[in-house]
Protein backbone atom coordinates (compact mmCIF):
# COMPACT_ATOMS: atom_id res chain seq x y z
CA UNK A 1 0.00 0.00 0.00
CA UNK A 2 1.29 3.43 -0.94
CA UNK A 3 0.98 5.89 1.93
CA UNK A 4 -0.09 9.34 0.78
CA UNK A 5 -0.61 12.59 2.64
CA UNK A 6 -4.33 12.16 2.03
CA UNK A 7 -4.40 8.75 3.72
CA UNK A 8 -2.47 10.06 6.72
CA UNK A 9 -4.76 13.09 6.98
CA UNK A 10 -7.86 10.88 6.79
CA UNK A 11 -6.55 8.54 9.48
CA UNK A 12 -5.75 11.45 11.78
CA UNK A 13 -8.90 13.48 11.12
CA UNK A 14 -11.69 11.21 9.85
CA UNK A 15 -11.28 8.03 11.91
CA UNK A 16 -12.69 8.80 15.37
CA UNK A 17 -10.03 8.18 17.99
CA UNK A 18 -12.68 6.72 20.27
CA UNK A 19 -13.29 4.05 17.62
CA UNK A 20 -9.57 3.22 17.49
CA UNK A 21 -9.45 2.79 21.27
CA UNK A 22 -12.59 0.64 21.27
CA UNK A 23 -11.23 -1.48 18.36
CA UNK A 24 -8.00 -2.09 20.29
CA UNK A 25 -10.19 -3.65 22.98
CA UNK A 26 -8.32 -5.50 25.70
CA UNK A 27 -5.00 -4.67 24.00
CA UNK A 28 -5.67 -0.94 24.19
CA UNK A 29 -5.86 1.50 27.06
CA UNK A 30 -8.57 1.31 29.71
CA UNK A 31 -11.37 3.64 28.63
CA UNK A 32 -14.69 4.94 29.88
CA UNK A 33 -17.35 7.51 29.06
CA UNK A 34 -18.11 9.91 31.90
CA UNK A 35 -19.55 13.39 32.23
CA UNK A 36 -19.92 13.60 28.45
CA UNK A 37 -16.22 12.97 27.87
CA UNK A 38 -14.44 9.90 26.54
CA UNK A 39 -11.52 9.25 28.87
CA UNK A 40 -8.78 6.66 28.61
CA UNK A 41 -5.57 5.65 30.33
CA UNK A 42 -2.68 7.62 28.89
CA UNK A 43 -0.22 5.28 27.17
CA UNK A 44 2.67 7.34 28.57
CA UNK A 45 1.84 7.87 32.24
CA UNK A 46 -1.01 5.30 32.61
CA UNK A 47 -3.28 7.81 34.40
CA UNK A 48 -6.96 7.80 33.40
CA UNK A 49 -6.73 11.48 32.50
CA UNK A 50 -6.44 11.44 28.70
CA UNK A 51 -9.44 12.71 26.76
CA UNK A 52 -10.29 12.98 23.09
CA UNK A 53 -11.27 16.36 21.71
CA UNK A 54 -13.99 15.54 19.13
CA UNK A 55 -13.38 18.84 17.28
CA UNK A 56 -9.82 17.98 16.25
CA UNK A 57 -9.78 14.21 16.95
CA UNK A 58 -6.68 14.52 19.14
CA UNK A 59 -6.17 13.16 22.61
CA UNK A 60 -4.49 15.05 25.42
CA UNK A 61 -3.37 13.74 28.80
CA UNK A 62 -4.03 16.20 31.59
CA UNK A 63 -1.50 14.44 33.85
CA UNK A 64 1.66 14.33 31.74
CA UNK A 65 0.70 16.72 28.92
CA UNK A 66 1.23 14.25 26.06
CA UNK A 67 -0.83 14.59 22.88
CA UNK A 68 -1.82 11.67 20.65
CA UNK A 69 -3.45 10.99 17.32
CA UNK A 70 -4.58 7.60 16.00
CA UNK A 71 -1.17 6.72 14.57
CA UNK A 72 0.66 7.73 17.76
CA UNK A 73 -1.67 5.58 19.81
CA UNK A 74 -1.10 2.51 17.62
CA UNK A 75 2.67 2.98 17.76
CA UNK A 76 2.64 3.31 21.55
CA UNK A 77 0.70 0.02 21.59
CA UNK A 78 3.68 -1.64 19.87
CA UNK A 79 2.86 -1.37 16.16
CA UNK A 80 5.46 -0.09 13.73
CA UNK A 81 4.43 2.86 11.55
CA UNK A 82 3.56 0.98 8.33
CA UNK A 83 1.50 -1.79 9.98
CA UNK A 84 -0.25 0.85 12.12
CA UNK A 85 -1.21 2.87 9.04
CA UNK A 86 -2.38 -0.30 7.27
CA UNK A 87 -4.60 -1.36 10.20
CA UNK A 88 -6.01 2.15 10.66
CA UNK A 89 -6.66 2.48 6.91
CA UNK A 90 -8.74 -0.70 7.00
CA UNK A 91 -10.66 0.54 10.05
CA UNK A 92 -11.27 3.87 8.29
CA UNK A 93 -12.68 2.16 5.19
CA UNK A 94 -14.98 0.04 7.35
CA UNK A 95 -16.05 3.09 9.42
CA UNK A 96 -16.84 5.10 6.26
CA UNK A 97 -18.79 2.16 4.80
CA UNK A 98 -20.81 1.77 8.01
CA UNK A 99 -21.45 5.52 8.14
CA UNK A 100 -22.63 5.53 4.53
CA UNK A 101 -24.98 2.59 5.14
CA UNK A 102 -26.47 4.30 8.20
CA UNK A 103 -27.08 7.49 6.21
CA UNK A 104 -28.72 5.63 3.32
CA UNK A 105 -31.03 3.67 5.62
CA UNK A 106 -32.14 6.77 7.54
C-alpha positions in Angstrom: 0.0 0.0 0.0 1.3 3.4 -0.9 1.0 5.9 1.9 -0.1 9.3 0.8 -0.6 12.6 2.6 -4.3 12.2 2.0 -4.4 8.7 3.7 -2.5 10.1 6.7 -4.8 13.1 7.0 -7.9 10.9 6.8 -6.5 8.5 9.5 -5.8 11.5 11.8 -8.9 13.5 11.1 -11.7 11.2 9.8 -11.3 8.0 11.9 -12.7 8.8 15.4 -10.0 8.2 18.0 -12.7 6.7 20.3 -13.3 4.0 17.6 -9.6 3.2 17.5 -9.5 2.8 21.3 -12.6 0.6 21.3 -11.2 -1.5 18.4 -8.0 -2.1 20.3 -10.2 -3.7 23.0 -8.3 -5.5 25.7 -5.0 -4.7 24.0 -5.7 -0.9 24.2 -5.9 1.5 27.1 -8.6 1.3 29.7 -11.4 3.6 28.6 -14.7 4.9 29.9 -17.4 7.5 29.1 -18.1 9.9 31.9 -19.6 13.4 32.2 -19.9 13.6 28.4 -16.2 13.0 27.9 -14.4 9.9 26.5 -11.5 9.2 28.9 -8.8 6.7 28.6 -5.6 5.6 30.3 -2.7 7.6 28.9 -0.2 5.3 27.2 2.7 7.3 28.6 1.8 7.9 32.2 -1.0 5.3 32.6 -3.3 7.8 34.4 -7.0 7.8 33.4 -6.7 11.5 32.5 -6.4 11.4 28.7 -9.4 12.7 26.8 -10.3 13.0 23.1 -11.3 16.4 21.7 -14.0 15.5 19.1 -13.4 18.8 17.3 -9.8 18.0 16.3 -9.8 14.2 16.9 -6.7 14.5 19.1 -6.2 13.2 22.6 -4.5 15.0 25.4 -3.4 13.7 28.8 -4.0 16.2 31.6 -1.5 14.4 33.8 1.7 14.3 31.7 0.7 16.7 28.9 1.2 14.2 26.1 -0.8 14.6 22.9 -1.8 11.7 20.7 -3.4 11.0 17.3 -4.6 7.6 16.0 -1.2 6.7 14.6 0.7 7.7 17.8 -1.7 5.6 19.8 -1.1 2.5 17.6 2.7 3.0 17.8 2.6 3.3 21.6 0.7 0.0 21.6 3.7 -1.6 19.9 2.9 -1.4 16.2 5.5 -0.1 13.7 4.4 2.9 11.5 3.6 1.0 8.3 1.5 -1.8 10.0 -0.3 0.8 12.1 -1.2 2.9 9.0 -2.4 -0.3 7.3 -4.6 -1.4 10.2 -6.0 2.1 10.7 -6.7 2.5 6.9 -8.7 -0.7 7.0 -10.7 0.5 10.1 -11.3 3.9 8.3 -12.7 2.2 5.2 -15.0 0.0 7.4 -16.0 3.1 9.4 -16.8 5.1 6.3 -18.8 2.2 4.8 -20.8 1.8 8.0 -21.5 5.5 8.1 -22.6 5.5 4.5 -25.0 2.6 5.1 -26.5 4.3 8.2 -27.1 7.5 6.2 -28.7 5.6 3.3 -31.0 3.7 5.6 -32.1 6.8 7.5 
